[in-house]
């Protein structure tokens, strides 16, 4: 018989599958998700570290590019003094802690601005090497770390000068909140800089000092572990197909401290394109974020539910399998034995007939055929057979299989639809809501800084243009800027009367005949298919003219593509959508309801704080050093309407060219997509039910196709044979028990056909032959 056919395999497979599902339910699903720190919290810390790594890498690469481009512009112009170089550099950019110019040959300091630089750490003899001008990290006397960036100033008939700029390894615009620390770690695991650690000064209490020491110890341990993991290959550090951050990242779990446990996320600096590094990624830096979360040991679901569910499945499964064996398998095997006995000529004993369904009908037919083989006419028992068939055919094998399916549905359907439902009152961990808020605030600052950086680039170009600059030279400067910064679709010089004198890139979309705007950043294209963000930088040497840069809206949208935040939108003061991380309609409105109200609330709160904050901001619009960050400015909420949704909004907070825009970044995501204990319990419950449904459907469907349906057809053919049809050949469909019964009936049909031929021949010759065994 076929290995996959017959009555035994589907019932045996069903039994094994039900046992496996019961074991999986009791010993695996019941234990999953019982970690006191939910997986969603750990994943959120990983995302937070990735945000920090992206922000730091972009800031360092931007600084390196800006210094190189500025150096190239000075080299293309007339020679100027070292003081002029540093003054112009400082008037455009405020990102460097210190700048200096030294003569390469003699090492003499020509000019310096800001903090003192460790000039002795620069080996001037290696500046001509391939990596001689590569950025490098140096350690200051006070223990701090600085990143030095270099550029060579070279004019004909003048000694070469080395332009040096130093920057601290601080995170630009990363919102930490109140209870988080973030650090930059080198390849050896040493912490180079950190933010957000508790204060352990003299005025702090003993508890505060103990907490600070513990945080330092946890951060040092996490830093060493993260540095080791960062040395992995990115493709080997994550699950296949996980996507997301192109570099090495993950989360770490520390030891419990009472009811709290430290959780860290780490991410190595990596280039924006997978497999392609940048000058900053060659430094081997890793970002580590640290936060203490409260363990929620009550979140684990009681294992009694899973044990009870597994026991119920064993009980119901045993009943279903016993029903299949008793009412389907045994009757069919009995038919197989009886039909084979008759086909071999053993007609002495009456046929043992099953009680129900098609097996009962075929059993009755076999008894009729046994009598016919003994000489009784085919019509003699037709009425009796019809009565018996009517009594026993009421419950078919399809009904018996359906009853077994219903038994298994009684266990599976409540798991899929009813039990362990996570309703609107589901508990969302506080840290996840805080992360949604802080990461949204970080994105808002990242967009604002990107606009400010773009305006600074245009200002740098405008500072070297004047009336003596030819259109060809202007075009060359514009081409150089656009080639180094992919944020622009076009850059052009616009005069006061709206004339474009030089351009690079696509055709300008500025209104014709209209001069530059008085605002440094403006939004055009209202009513069109795409928002047009335009930046203006006045040209000091050309009265009324400005260098204009049109930003690619795809560049802004790409900055918003961060996992773990759901839907992200950038809206203007009228709540119209300017950019998003996925498909959107330009200038469309936000979804009405709580999300729109959240943006209104945040903007109104921000408007009340702007006046108080203006006096304490530095040049980039952030608070001055030593001032406490305003952690209440961004807002987050949990919306419990039509499901549970986590939403956050953060307006542009700070000065610079983007300050007048009054844009807001808003994000929201359904909580059911997060690995929260309540949703994990619901998902595992549904999984167990779906596994039960799948096993029942597959095995019972297999049984119906292989056994039940062929048996029904066989019952009809067998009754026709017993009714006198000796001409229709009965073919087996499968090589199994039903096929064996079919072959036996075909043998019996041939025997009856031969018997009728002999009777017909004996009637012609006038002789009679008593019926007997053939």
C-alpha positions in Angstrom: 0.0 0.0 0.0 1.1 3.6 -0.5 3.1 5.2 2.3 1.0 8.4 2.2 -2.3 6.7 1.4 -4.7 4.7 3.5 -6.6 5.3 6.7 -3.7 5.0 9.1 -1.3 7.8 8.0 -3.6 10.8 8.4 -4.9 9.6 11.8 -1.3 8.9 13.0 -0.1 12.3 11.8 -3.0 14.0 13.5 -2.1 12.3 16.7 1.5 13.3 16.5 0.7 16.9 15.6 -1.7 17.3 18.4 0.9 15.9 20.9 3.5 18.3 19.5 1.1 21.3 19.7 0.2 20.4 23.3 3.9 20.1 24.2 4.7 23.4 22.4 1.8 25.1 24.2 2.8 23.9 27.7 6.6 24.1 27.5 7.5 26.8 24.9 4.6 29.2 24.4 4.0 29.3 28.1 7.5 30.4 28.8 8.0 32.9 26.0 7.7 36.5 26.9 8.2 36.0 30.6 11.2 38.2 30.7 10.7 41.0 33.2 12.2 43.4 30.7 10.0 43.2 27.6 11.6 42.7 24.2 10.1 45.9 23.0 12.0 47.9 25.6 15.3 46.3 24.6 14.6 46.8 20.9 13.8 50.5 21.6 17.2 51.0 23.3 18.8 49.5 20.2 16.9 52.0 18.0 17.9 54.8 20.3 21.6 53.9 20.0 21.2 53.7 16.2 19.7 57.2 16.1 22.7 58.4 18.0 25.2 56.7 15.7 23.5 58.1 12.6 23.4 61.6 14.1 27.1 61.5 15.2 28.3 60.0 11.9 26.3 62.6 9.9 27.7 65.4 12.1 31.3 64.3 11.8 31.1 63.7 8.0 29.4 67.1 7.6 32.3 68.8 9.5 34.9 67.0 7.5 33.2 67.9 4.2 32.6 71.5 5.1 36.3 72.1 6.1 37.5 70.4 2.9 35.1 72.5 0.7 36.0 75.7 2.5 39.7 75.0 2.0 39.1 74.4 -1.7 37.2 77.7 -2.0 40.1 79.6 -0.4 42.6 77.9 -2.6 40.6 78.9 -5.7 40.6 82.6 -4.7 43.2 85.2 -4.0 45.6 84.7 -1.1 44.4 85.9 2.3 45.9 86.0 5.7 45.5 83.2 8.3 43.4 85.4 10.5 41.0 86.2 7.6 40.6 82.5 7.0 39.6 81.8 10.6 37.4 84.8 10.8 35.4 83.9 7.7 35.3 80.2 8.9 34.0 81.3 12.3 31.4 83.7 10.8 29.8 80.9 8.8 30.2 77.8 11.1 30.0 77.6 14.8 30.5 73.8 15.0 34.2 73.6 15.9 35.6 74.0 19.4 38.8 75.5 18.1 40.6 76.3 14.8 44.2 77.1 14.0 46.4 77.7 11.0 50.1 76.6 11.1 52.9 76.8 8.5 53.6 73.2 7.4 57.3 73.6 6.8 58.3 75.4 10.0 55.4 74.4 12.2 54.9 78.1 13.2 51.4 79.0 14.5 49.9 81.6 12.2 46.5 82.1 13.8 44.2 80.5 16.3 40.6 80.7 17.5 38.7 79.0 20.3 40.3 76.4 22.5 44.0 75.6 22.4 44.7 72.7 20.0 47.2 69.9 20.7 49.4 70.9 17.7 52.3 68.7 18.9 50.1 65.7 18.1 50.2 66.5 14.4 53.1 64.9 12.5 53.8 67.3 9.7 56.2 65.0 8.0 53.4 62.6 7.1 51.0 65.1 5.6 52.0 64.1 2.1 51.1 60.4 2.7 47.8 58.9 1.5 46.2 59.2 5.0 48.2 62.2 6.1 45.2 64.5 6.2 42.7 61.9 7.5 40.8 62.9 10.6 42.2 61.6 13.9 41.3 61.6 17.5 43.7 63.0 20.1 43.6 63.1 23.9 43.8 66.4 25.7 45.6 67.1 28.9 42.3 67.3 30.9 41.4 63.8 29.7 38.9 64.9 27.0 39.0 63.7 23.4 38.9 65.8 20.3 38.6 65.0 16.7 41.0 66.9 14.5 40.2 67.7 10.9 42.7 69.0 8.4 42.9 71.1 5.2 45.8 72.4 3.2 45.8 76.1 2.2 48.0 76.4 -0.9 48.6 79.6 -3.0 51.3 80.2 -5.6 54.6 81.6 -4.3 53.4 81.2 -0.7 54.3 78.7 2.0 51.7 75.9 2.4 49.5 76.3 5.5 47.7 73.6 7.5 44.1 74.5 8.6 43.1 72.5 11.7 39.7 72.3 13.3 38.8 70.4 16.4 35.4 69.1 17.5 34.2 67.3 20.5 32.6 63.9 20.2 29.3 65.1 21.5 25.9 64.1 20.1 24.3 66.9 18.1 20.6 67.3 19.1 20.0 63.8 20.6 17.3 64.2 23.2 18.0 62.0 26.2 15.2 62.8 28.6 15.8 62.6 32.4 17.0 59.0 33.0 19.2 58.1 30.1 22.9 58.3 29.4 24.7 58.0 26.0 28.4 57.6 25.3 30.9 57.3 22.5 33.2 54.3 22.8 36.4 53.6 20.9 37.5 50.3 19.4 39.1 49.2 22.7 36.0 49.8 24.8 37.1 53.1 26.4 34.5 55.8 26.9 35.6 58.9 25.0 32.6 61.1 25.9 29.3 60.7 27.7 26.1 62.7 28.3 23.3 62.2 30.8 25.1 60.4 33.6 23.9 61.3 37.2 25.8 64.1 38.9 28.3 62.8 41.6 29.7 66.1 42.7 30.4 67.2 46.2 26.9 68.6 46.8 25.2 65.4 45.8 23.7 63.1 48.4 25.1 59.7 49.3 22.3 58.0 47.3 23.0 60.2 44.2 26.7 59.4 44.4 26.0 55.7 44.7 23.7 55.8 41.7 26.3 57.7 39.7 29.0 55.2 40.6 26.7 52.3 39.6 25.8 54.1 36.3 29.5 54.6 35.6 30.2 51.0 36.3 27.3 49.8 34.2 28.3 52.1 31.3 31.9 50.9 31.4 30.9 47.3 31.3 28.4 47.8 28.5 31.1 49.9 26.6 33.6 47.1 26.7 31.0 44.5 25.6 29.6 46.7 22.8 33.1 47.4 21.5 33.7 43.7 21.2 30.4 43.1 19.4 31.0 46.0 17.1 34.0 44.2 15.6 31.6 41.6 14.0 30.7 41.7 10.4 27.3 43.5 10.0 25.8 40.6 8.1 26.7 38.2 10.9 25.5 40.4 13.8 21.8 40.2 13.0 19.2 37.7 12.0 19.1 37.1 8.2 16.7 39.5 6.5 16.3 41.7 9.5 17.2 44.8 7.5 17.1 48.2 9.2 20.4 49.7 10.4 23.1 48.8 8.0 25.8 48.4 10.7 26.3 46.4 13.8 23.8 47.1 16.5 21.9 45.4 19.3 20.9 45.6 23.0 22.4 44.4 26.2 20.8 43.5 29.6 22.6 44.2 32.9 22.1 42.8 36.4 19.2 43.7 38.5 19.5 46.5 41.1 16.5 46.0 43.3 13.4 46.5 41.1 15.4 48.2 38.3 17.7 46.8 35.6 20.0 48.6 33.3 19.3 48.1 29.6 21.8 49.3 26.9 21.7 49.7 23.2 24.8 49.9 21.0 25.4 50.8 17.4 28.7 51.2 15.5 29.2 54.1 13.2 28.5 53.0 9.7 28.0 54.7 6.3 24.6 55.5 4.9 25.1 53.0 2.1 25.6 49.4 3.2 29.2 48.2 2.7 30.5 51.8 2.0 32.3 53.6 4.8 33.1 57.2 5.3 36.0 59.1 6.9 34.2 59.1 10.3 33.4 55.3 10.2 37.1 54.6 9.9 37.5 55.9 13.4 36.0 52.7 14.8 33.5 54.5 17.1 30.5 52.9 18.8 27.5 54.6 20.4 26.2 53.1 23.7 22.9 54.3 25.3 22.0 53.3 28.8 18.7 53.5 30.7 17.4 51.9 33.9 13.9 50.3 33.5 11.6 49.0 36.2 11.2 45.3 36.0 7.6 44.2 35.6 7.5 40.7 37.0 3.7 40.7 37.1 3.7 41.0 33.3 4.4 37.3 32.9 1.3 35.3 32.2 0.5 32.5 34.7 1.7 29.2 33.3 -1.4 27.5 34.5 -3.3 28.8 31.5 -0.9 27.1 29.1 -0.8 23.9 31.0 -4.6 23.8 31.1 -4.8 24.6 27.4 -2.3 21.8 26.6 -4.3 19.4 28.8 -7.6 20.3 27.2 -6.0 19.7 23.8 -4.7 16.2 24.8 -8.2 15.3 26.1 -10.1 16.6 23.1 -7.5 15.2 20.7 -7.6 11.8 22.3 -11.4 11.8 22.0 -11.2 12.9 18.3 -8.6 10.3 17.5 -10.5 7.6 19.3 -13.7 8.5 17.3 -11.8 8.3 14.0 -10.2 4.9 14.9 -13.5 3.5 16.2 -15.9 4.7 13.5 -13.6 5.1 10.4 -10.4 3.1 10.6 -11.7 -0.1 12.2 -14.8 -0.5 10.0 -12.7 0.1 6.9 -10.1 -2.4 7.9 -12.9 -4.9 8.6 -14.3 -4.3 5.1 -10.9 -4.9 3.7 -10.7 -8.3 5.4 -14.2 -9.3 4.6 -14.0 -8.3 0.9 -10.7 -10.2 0.5 -12.3 -13.3 2.1 -15.2 -13.2 -0.4 -12.9 -12.6 -3.4 -10.9 -15.7 -2.4 -14.1 -17.9 -2.4 -14.8 -18.2 1.4 -18.6 -17.9 1.4 -19.5 -19.9 4.4 -19.8 -17.2 7.0 -22.0 -14.1 6.7 -20.3 -10.8 6.3 -19.6 -8.8 9.5 -21.2 -5.5 8.8 -20.1 -2.1 10.3 -22.9 0.0 11.9 -22.5 3.4 10.3 -22.0 5.3 7.1 -20.5 4.1 3.8 -18.8 1.2 5.6 -22.2 -0.1 6.6 -23.6 0.3 3.1 -20.6 -1.5 1.6 -20.8 -4.2 4.3 -24.5 -4.8 3.3 -23.5 -5.0 -0.3 -20.8 -7.6 0.4 -23.4 -9.7 2.2 -25.7 -9.5 -0.8 -22.9 -10.4 -3.1 -22.1 -13.4 -0.9 -25.6 -14.6 -1.3 -25.6 -14.0 -5.0 -22.4 -16.0 -5.3 -24.3 -18.8 -3.5 -27.0 -18.7 -6.2 -29.6 -16.2 -5.0 -31.0 -13.8 -7.6 -29.8 -10.2 -7.6 -33.4 -8.8 -7.2 -34.4 -10.9 -4.3 -33.0 -8.7 -1.5 -33.3 -5.3 -3.2 -36.1 -4.1 -0.9 -34.4 -5.4 2.2 -31.1 -3.8 1.2 -32.9 -0.4 0.6 -34.4 -0.5 4.1 -31.0 -1.3 5.6 -29.3 1.4 3.6 -31.8 3.9 4.7 -31.3 3.1 8.3 -27.5 2.9 8.3 -26.7 5.5 5.7 -28.1 8.4 7.7 -24.7 9.0 9.4 -21.9 9.0 6.8 -18.2 9.1 7.3 -18.3 12.8 6.3 -20.4 13.5 9.4 -18.1 11.5 11.6 -15.0 13.4 10.3 -16.9 16.7 10.7 -17.7 15.8 14.4 -14.0 15.2 14.9 -13.3 18.6 13.3 -15.8 20.3 15.5 -14.2 18.8 18.6 -10.8 20.3 17.6 -12.5 23.6 16.7 -13.9 23.7 20.3 -10.3 24.0 21.4 -8.8 26.1 18.7 -11.4 28.8 18.0 -11.5 30.3 21.5 -7.8 30.6 21.4 -7.9 32.4 18.1 -10.8 34.7 18.8 -11.6 35.0 22.6 -8.9 34.1 25.1 -6.0 36.5 26.2 -7.3 39.4 24.3 -5.3 42.6 24.8 -7.9 45.3 25.0 -7.8 49.1 25.2 -6.5 48.9 28.8 -3.3 47.2 27.9 -0.3 48.4 29.8 2.3 50.1 27.7 5.8 50.3 29.4 6.6 53.9 30.4 10.1 53.6 28.8 8.6 52.9 25.3 6.4 56.1 25.5 9.4 58.1 26.6 11.5 56.7 23.8 8.8 57.6 21.3 9.0 61.2 22.6 12.7 61.5 22.8 13.4 59.9 19.4 10.8 62.1 17.8 12.5 65.1 19.4 15.8 63.9 18.0 14.3 63.7 14.5 12.9 67.2 14.8 16.4 68.5 15.8 18.0 66.5 13.0 15.7 68.0 10.4 16.3 71.5 11.8 20.1 71.0 11.8 20.0 69.7 8.3 18.3 72.9 7.1 20.7 75.0 9.1 23.7 73.1 7.7 22.4 73.7 4.2 22.0 77.4 4.8 25.5 77.5 6.2 26.8 75.8 3.0 25.1 78.4 0.9 26.5 81.2 3.1 30.0 79.8 2.7 29.6 79.9 -1.1 28.1 83.4 -1.0 31.0 84.7 1.1 33.5 84.2 -1.8 31.3 85.8 -4.5 31.4 89.4 -5.4 31.1 91.7 -8.5 34.5 90.6 -9.8 33.4 86.9 -9.9 32.6 85.8 -13.4 29.5 83.7 -14.2 31.8 80.8 -15.1 33.5 81.0 -11.7 30.2 81.3 -9.9 29.0 78.2 -11.8 32.1 76.3 -10.8 31.6 77.1 -7.1 28.0 76.1 -7.3 28.9 72.8 -9.0 31.4 72.0 -6.4 28.9 72.6 -3.6 26.2 70.6 -5.2 28.5 67.7 -5.9 29.6 67.5 -2.3 26.1 67.8 -0.9 23.4 65.6 -2.3 20.7 67.6 -0.5 20.1 70.0 -3.4 18.3 69.6 -6.7 19.6 73.0 -7.9 21.8 75.9 -6.7 21.8 79.2 -8.4 22.6 82.9 -7.9 19.5 85.1 -8.0 19.7 88.8 -8.4 17.3 91.4 -6.8 15.2 91.5 -10.0 14.7 87.8 -10.1 17.4 87.0 -12.8 19.4 83.8 -12.5 23.0 84.7 -13.3 24.6 81.2 -12.7 23.1 77.8 -11.8 24.0 74.2 -11.2 21.5 71.3 -11.3 17.9 71.3 -12.5 15.9 74.2 -13.7 15.1 76.7 -10.9 11.5 76.6 -9.7 11.7 80.0 -8.0 8.8 82.4 -9.2 10.0 84.2 -12.2 10.7 87.9 -11.9 10.7 87.7 -8.1 13.8 88.5 -6.1 15.2 86.5 -3.1 13.1 86.2 0.0 14.0 88.0 3.2 13.5 84.7 5.1 16.5 82.3 5.1 14.3 79.3 4.5 10.9 79.4 2.6 8.3 76.8 1.5 7.1 77.1 -2.0 5.0 74.9 -4.3 1.7 75.2 -2.3 -1.1 73.5 -4.1 1.4 71.4 -6.2 2.4 67.8 -6.1 5.6 68.4 -4.2 6.7 70.8 -1.5 9.6 73.0 -2.5 12.0 74.0 0.3 14.2 76.9 -0.7 17.1 78.4 1.2 18.5 81.9 0.6 22.0 83.2 1.5 22.7 86.8 0.8 25.8 87.6 -1.3 27.7 90.4 0.5 29.5 91.5 -2.7 26.3 91.7 -4.8 23.7 94.0 -3.4 20.2 92.3 -3.3 21.5 89.0 -4.8 21.5 85.7 -3.0 22.7 82.1 -3.5 19.5 80.0 -3.6 19.4 76.2 -2.9 16.4 74.1 -3.6 16.4 71.1 -1.4 15.4 67.6 -2.6 12.2 66.7 -0.6 13.5 63.1 -0.9 16.5 64.2 1.2 14.3 65.3 4.1 12.1 62.2 3.8 15.2 60.0 3.9 16.1 61.6 7.3 12.8 60.3 8.7 13.2 56.7 7.8 13.9 55.3 11.2 12.5 51.9 12.4 10.5 51.6 15.5 8.6 55.0 15.2 5.7 54.0 12.9 4.3 56.8 10.8 6.3 60.0 10.8 5.2 63.3 9.4 6.8 66.8 9.2 4.0 69.4 9.2 4.0 73.2 9.0 2.3 75.6 11.3 -1.0 74.8 9.6 -0.6 71.1 10.2 0.0 70.4 6.5 2.2 67.5 5.6 5.6 68.5 4.2 7.5 65.3 4.5 7.1 61.7 5.7 8.8 58.4 6.0 6.4 56.7 3.6 3.8 57.6 1.0 1.9 60.9 1.5 0.1 63.7 -0.2 1.8 67.0 -0.3 0.1 69.6 1.9 -2.4 67.0 3.1 -3.8 67.4 6.6 -3.0 65.2 9.6 -5.5 62.6 10.7 -8.2 64.3 12.6 -8.6 63.6 16.3 -6.0 63.0 19.0 -2.9 63.2 16.8 -3.9 66.6 15.4 -4.8 67.8 18.9 -1.4 66.6 20.1 0.4 68.8 17.6 -1.8 71.8 18.5 -1.0 71.2 22.2 2.8 71.0 21.6 2.8 74.1 19.4 0.9 76.2 21.9 3.2 75.1 24.7 6.2 75.9 22.5 4.9 79.4 21.7 4.7 80.2 25.4 8.3 79.1 26.0 10.0 80.8 23.1 10.2 84.2 24.8 11.8 82.8 27.9 14.3 80.7 25.9 15.5 83.3 23.5 17.9 84.9 26.1 19.7 81.6 26.9 20.3 80.1 23.5 23.6 79.8 21.8 24.2 80.3 18.1 22.7 77.1 17.0 19.5 77.6 19.0 20.2 75.2 21.8 20.7 76.0 25.5 24.1 77.2 26.6 26.5 74.8 28.3 25.6 74.2 32.0 21.9 74.9 31.6 19.4 72.1 32.2 17.6 70.7 29.2 13.9 71.3 28.9 12.6 67.7 28.8 8.9 68.7 28.8 9.0 70.4 25.4 8.2 67.4 23.3 5.1 65.5 24.2 3.9 61.9 23.9 0.6 60.2 24.7 -1.1 56.9 24.5 -4.3 57.0 22.5 -6.9 54.4 23.5 -9.4 54.8 20.7 -9.9 52.2 18.0 -6.9 50.3 19.5 -3.9 51.5 21.4 -1.6 54.0 19.6 1.6 55.6 20.9 2.0 59.1 19.5 4.6 61.9 20.0 5.2 65.4 18.6 8.2 67.7 18.8 8.4 71.2 17.2 11.6 72.8 15.9 13.3 74.1 19.0 16.2 76.4 18.4 17.5 79.2 16.3 19.3 79.2 13.0 17.9 79.6 9.6 15.1 77.0 10.2 13.7 78.8 13.3 11.0 80.8 11.4 9.5 77.7 9.8 7.7 76.6 13.0 7.6 73.0 11.7 6.7 70.0 13.9 7.6 66.4 13.6 4.9 64.0 14.7 5.0 60.2 14.9 2.6 57.5 15.9 2.5 53.7 15.8 0.0 51.0 17.0 1.1 49.3 20.2 0.0 45.9 18.9 3.1 45.9 16.7 5.4 46.0 19.6 6.7 43.1 21.7 4.7 44.1 24.8 3.8 41.2 27.2 0.0 41.6 26.7 0.3 41.5 22.9 2.9 38.7 23.1 0.5 36.6 25.1 -2.3 37.4 22.7 -0.1 36.5 19.7 1.1 33.3 21.2 -2.5 32.3 22.1 -3.6 33.0 18.5 -0.6 31.0 17.3 -1.5 28.0 19.3 -5.1 28.1 18.0 -3.9 28.5 14.4 -1.6 25.6 14.8 -4.5 23.5 16.1 -6.7 24.7 13.2 -4.0 23.9 10.7 -3.3 20.4 12.0 -7.0 19.6 12.1 -7.7 21.0 8.6 -4.7 19.3 7.0 -5.2 15.9 8.5 -9.0 15.7 8.3 -8.8 17.2 4.8 -6.3 14.6 3.9 -8.5 11.9 5.3 -11.5 13.2 3.4 -9.7 13.3 0.1 -7.9 9.9 0.4 -10.5 7.8 2.2 -14.0 9.4 2.7 -14.7 10.6 -0.9 -13.4 7.5 -2.6 -15.3 5.3 -0.2 -18.6 7.2 -1.0 -18.1 6.6 -4.7 -17.2 3.0 -4.0 -20.4 2.5 -2.0 -22.5 3.7 -5.0 -20.6 1.4 -7.4 -20.9 -1.5 -5.0 -24.7 -1.1 -4.7 -25.0 -0.9 -8.5 -23.0 -4.2 -8.7 -25.3 -5.9 -6.1 -28.3 -4.6 -8.0 -27.3 -6.5 -11.1 -24.8 -4.3 -13.0 -22.2 -6.8 -14.2 -20.8 -4.8 -17.0 -19.3 -1.7 -15.3 -15.7 -2.3 -14.4 -14.7 -1.1 -10.9 -11.2 0.6 -10.9 -9.3 1.4 -7.7 -8.2 5.0 -7.3 -5.4 4.5 -4.7 -3.3 1.6 -3.5 -4.7 1.6 0.0 -7.5 0.0 2.0 -10.3 1.5 -0.1 -8.4 0.4 -3.2 -8.0 -3.1 -1.8 -11.8 -3.3 -1.2 -12.3 -2.0 -4.8 -10.1 -4.7 -6.3 -11.9 -7.3 -4.3 -15.3 -6.1 -5.6 -13.9 -6.2 -9.1 -12.9 -9.8 -8.6 -16.4 -10.6 -7.3 -17.9 -8.8 -10.3 -15.9 -11.0 -12.6 -16.9 -14.1 -10.6 -20.6 -13.1 -10.9 -20.2 -12.4 -14.6 -18.7 -15.9 -15.2 -21.4 -17.4 -13.0 -24.1 -15.8 -15.2 -22.5 -17.0 -18.4 -22.4 -20.6 -17.0 -26.1 -20.4 -16.0 -27.0 -19.0 -19.4 -25.1 -21.8 -21.1 -26.7 -24.5 -18.9 -30.2 -23.1 -19.7 -29.7 -23.5 -23.4 -28.6 -27.2 -23.1 -31.6 -28.0 -20.9 -29.5 -29.0 -17.9 -29.3 -27.5 -14.5 -26.3 -27.0 -12.4 -26.7 -26.5 -8.6 -25.1 -23.4 -7.3 -22.0 -23.9 -5.3 -18.7 -22.4 -4.5 -16.7 -21.2 -7.4 
